[in-house]
């Protein structure tokens, strides 16, 4: 297969992170709790990870595979989080995976019935990686509540692919797979929206970003790391040590999907 | 090379320390505010809101389901309704399956005779293994096939978080985590699954409490036992048309009792070996969702029912074999089985059971669902060879072996409170990573079970109550 990690831009980096990716694309599945991540996961992989209508149902990181257009994808179902500010274990797990696992694409599943709150996470993920596909799930439920989302406009606003889905009925998942592939192959026109911060914050970023960039040599998004540091989040420094300097293997195997859990 | 890397890392640490020193927490709020503002801006541009009708409707339902007055009654009513549907619905198919299996048994026996196979082979295969299997399938499959889908339906609808919301206050008072009500609910399906679900509780102290008490709600391996015994012995007390209703009431009562014991034990643990203050958490009430009926039936039937049943069968086959062998090898004048039962008998009698019942619980350690089949096999191997075509036959067998209402009550209580099954224990060991907690998780319910049965039995005898 020609189009593998080797040919994508971060192929070399992946080797450094000891990520066992073989000839597959690694896709991370992020999102707030109870937005249907596991349902999307099941629909894409054909696995039957137990789903339930309550937040926090997914207690193990499930991993599954799917094929699309003759290419292999490894899908990691990350724990549901409201942000990536690493204030809980789940948030740190999700952040570290997106950060150091260097997935080819990160799908952020959002709940169409409360888009605004979900967008907080989308914007944060987009600060971390450009390769994002937003999956607006539960659009049927939203419509029943009288909420209509202009998917096209949202795509323009965010600058990354946006797909509307009703995962439980399999609606929109073909499109989702197509856009994920496009992003993995670098053929989507990505122009992720940047959050502009207040002047003191932007000034602080400017003060340390060049130096961080010099140290990390593009391994991580330096603006994002700068933000975390002025945010007073020290966990990122430890994570950088663990994953970049200690070269700790990132576990992307996940746990077996429990049939009965 | 490595030193050079480390040098760079130290630079990063320096920048980090400097930023912490310069800004502290001062910019954090501003950063978060800007993210929220950006999300709000985008939302305004792409979302149109037409009406609020559905939301207020959802809210009205929530107000009712989680209200201080109606919350608990509705919960218990729903629980009872689920049991009632399960008990009434399971009767007929159980009967049909049993008839089918015993018709087949006749044919198989005939086949053995035609082939001229030795008596012991027929004994092991048909009277030992096949009968146990037939019992497990005909008694367990129908209630599970009804209970699991209904339970999954409630979960899919979004009712479970409301249960958690209702029970949160009680669990807090017991010094435990509110999320424990969710892990407890999962325990109704399978205690091992409930124990794995305890991972959603972050605090190690509260997680341990949740793990140690998960076994107090009956799992699906134990429901058929409770349902069958309640139907025979409690339902038998009333006119036949109220049978299911009486059985339902009793099973519901037992489950509520289990929940009360869960709370009491949690409270005791949080005041003694697991001291601490309950941590607070925000539980979001998810919207009600129309369940996908097809998916619910598929996951609950294929994934859960077949899984639990498969496990029961896998355990029942060797257990049936062992029991048959124990019952048919004699030492002196009695079989090994009778010897062991006789040894356990004096103690078992004190808690209102008998030696065979207690041994069945011990042999049934790998899976709770085979406890009753083992009891039946032990009794049958004593001589009276009955074909268990119906619950009525089962009742006759039990009564012939000296069961009273009190015996049945104690078996149900002991089924509710005794050591977790092998799978659950193994899961506890894996989740806690400690032999001490695993042992304790077996010890606590067993001690409680013995105490409860002892008090009930001795109390009934003292008061001269004859059932």
Interface residues (C-beta under 8 A of the other chain):
Chain A: X33 X34 X48 X50 X51 X52 X53 X54 X55 X56 X59 X60 X85 X88 X89 X113 X115 X116 X117 X119 X120 X122 X123 X124 X141 X144 X145 X146 X147 X148 X149 X150 X151 X153 X154 X157 X158 X168 X169 X193 X195 X196 X197 X198 X200 X201 X204 X208 X211 X212 X215 X216 X227 X229 X230 X231 X232 X234 X237 X240 X241 X244 X245 X258 X259 X260 X261
Chain B: X5 X6 X8 X9 X11 X12 X13 X15 X16 X19 X20 X22 X23 X24 X25 X27 X28 X30 X31 X32 X34 X35 X36 X38 X39 X40 X42 X43 X45 X46 X47 X48 X49 X50 X51 X52 X53 X54 X55 X152 X155 X156 X157 X158 X160 X161 X164 X179 X182 X189 X190 X192 X193 X196 X197 X199 X200 X202 X283 X284 X286 X287 X289 X292 X295 X299 X303 X304 X307 X308
